[in-house]
Amino acid sequence: MSKSLPIEKNILYVIIAVAAVIVIAVAYFAVSAQPSPKPSPAAAWKVGSFVEYKVVSQGNEFTMKYSVAGEEVYNGKDCYLLESTMISGNMKYVYTIWAAKADNKPVHARYRIYQDNNLVMEQEVDVQQAEEVVEQAKVSEGAKFLGYETITVPAGTFSCAKYEVETTQAGETYKSTYWVSDQVPIFKVVKSVTTKNGAVVTSMELINYGT
């Protein structure tokens, strides 16, 4: 199912950019928001939990919601259904990932686009290709602990641990700052700011969450 869509030219870039931010967050903060984080075992996600962010990226402002929508066996693997929903104007983009409980790695994915709440495109995603995209986001150095900070975002006030992570994507170096709290489900991220050559390219702030 597909038709011509008035989609912003860089919308897919935006989705990938935000996904890269979240991939790094999962690797470092999924289990604990304590200092000196290291890539850790898979997070024990809770069905029904969700986080919602206001995202500004590449001139676009939109909301992005992540939720653990359920559990399902896919190709013999016990999986969580992790669903991300992005709303921009009258367009809604829904990306569903079947993530193995053992390591949170994707085993299947589906992408849907809605226009005025009508489904206009549905596509099964090549997971191997998706993993190759994820592999492009290489962590150059371990997350650097910057200290503790209390910050206020639309979702409330949080006591956070603050980290800086440097990554390389397609030969470009990016620096991301994260404010993380164990109060926040799934990714534990309260706020993040990613810069390239000192200029902000993507920022996220928590606007709602639930467990």
N, C-alpha and C positions, 0 to 999 in steps of 0.2 A: 504494500500500500504506500503510494507516494504521490506527491504532486508538487508543482512549483511553489516554493515558499519564500516569503519576504524575510529571510534570515540575514542578520547582520553578517558581513563578510568575515569578520574575525571571531564569530561566536564560538566556533570549534576551538580556536586557539585559547579563548577565555576558559572554556570548560577544561581543556588540558592543563592550563596554567593553575587553575584552582585545584584540579586533581593532584598535581605535583605537590602542592602545598600540603594537602591532606595525606598523601602517601608518606611524606617525611614525618608528619605528625604521628601517624600510626606507628612508624618504625621506632620512634623515640619516646613517645609519651603515652602509649596505649595502656601500659600496665601501671606506671607510677609517675607522678609529677615531682619526684624528689630530685635533688641535685645529682650531677654526673650520670645522666641517663645513658643507656646503651641499647642497641637493638635488642628487643626483648621477645619472649614467647608471645603467642597469639593472645589478644585480649579476649576476655570472657564477656562478650556483648550480651545485653539483655534485650529480649524481644519487647518491643513497645517503646524503647528509649529513643530519643531523638534530640538533635541539635539543629538550630536554625541561625544562619549568619546573614548579615548584610555584607555584600562583597562589592568592592570597586576595583575594576581591572580593565586596563587598556581602554579607558574612556567609557566603559559600561558600568552601570550600577544596577544590581539585582539582588534578589534573595536566593539563598541556597540552603535547602533543608536536607539533612541526612537522617535516616531512620533505620532501625533494625526491624524490618517489616515482618519477619517470620523465620521459620526453619524449614529446611527441605533437603531430601536426599537427592543428589544429582550425580549420575554416573557412579553410584556406589559410595559417594562421599557425603558425610553429614555436613550441611552447609547452613550458614546464616544468609538471609536475603537482606543485603544492604542496599537501600534505595536512596538515590539522590535526586532532588527535584529542584530545578532552576526555573524561576519565573522572570521573564523580561518582556514588559509590555503585554501584548495579548498572546505571547508565545510561552509554552511550558515544555521543558525538556526533562524527561524522566529517564534515569539511567539505573538499571537494576543489576546488581552483581551477586552471583552465587559464590560466596566466599567460604572456603573450607574451614571448618572449626579448628582443625589441627594447627593451621598456620596463617589463617586469614587470607590466603592467596586466592585470586579469582579462578574459578573453574568454568564459569559461563557468565555471559552478560547479555543484556537486551537494552536497546535504546529506543525510546519512543518520543515523538514530537506531537504536541497538541497546538492547534491554533483555534482561539476562541472556544477552548475546552473540547474541540473535536479532534480525534486522533487522525493525523494526516500522514504519519510515517511510522513504521515499526521495522526494526532491523536487529537481527541477531549479530552479536559482536564477536569477531575473531579474538579469542582470549590470548592466543599466542602473540598476536600483533599488539594487543593491549599491554601485555607484559613487556614487550620490547620498548614501548613508549615509556613505561614506568622505569625501565632500566636506564633510560636516557638521563634520568634525574639522579645523578651520582652525588653522594655526600662527600665533599672534599675533605672535611675534617669532622671530628666528633662534635656533638652539640656542646657549645661553650656555655657554662652556667654563669649568668650575669648577676644573680642575687634575687632577692624577693621584692615584690612590689604589689601594692594594693591599687587596683584600677577599677574604674566604673565604666561599664558599657551598657547598652540598652537593656540587657537582661538582668543587670544588677551590679553590685559591688563584690569583687572577689579578691582574696589574698592569693597571689600567684607566684610561682617560680618563673623566672625570666631566662630565656635561652636564646642563643644565636647559632644559626646553622648556615654553613656555606655550601652551595651546591653548584654543579656544572651541568648545564643543559644545552645540547647542540653547540658546544664550544664556548658558551657564554657563562660567566660567573654571576651567581645571584646570592644575595645575603638575606636570610629570613630571620626575623625576630619573633619569638613566640612567648605569649603569656599563658601559662597552663595551670589548671587547678583540678584536683581530684573531685571537686563538686560536679564537674561537667562530664556527662556520659560520652561514650564512644571514643572521641578523639582527645578529650580533655582540654581542647584549645578554647581559650576565652577571646583571644585576639591574636592576629598575626599581621606583620607588615613585611613585604618582600621588596627589595630594591635591586636595581641593576645600575651599576656605575653611580650609585648614590641617589638615583631617582626612584621614587616609589612606583612599582608596576602593578602590585596587587595588595589590597588590604582587606581584612576580614574582622568583623566584630560580632560577637554572640548577641542575638536579639531574643532568643527563646530556647528553652531546653526542658526536657522531662525524662523521668525514669520510670 
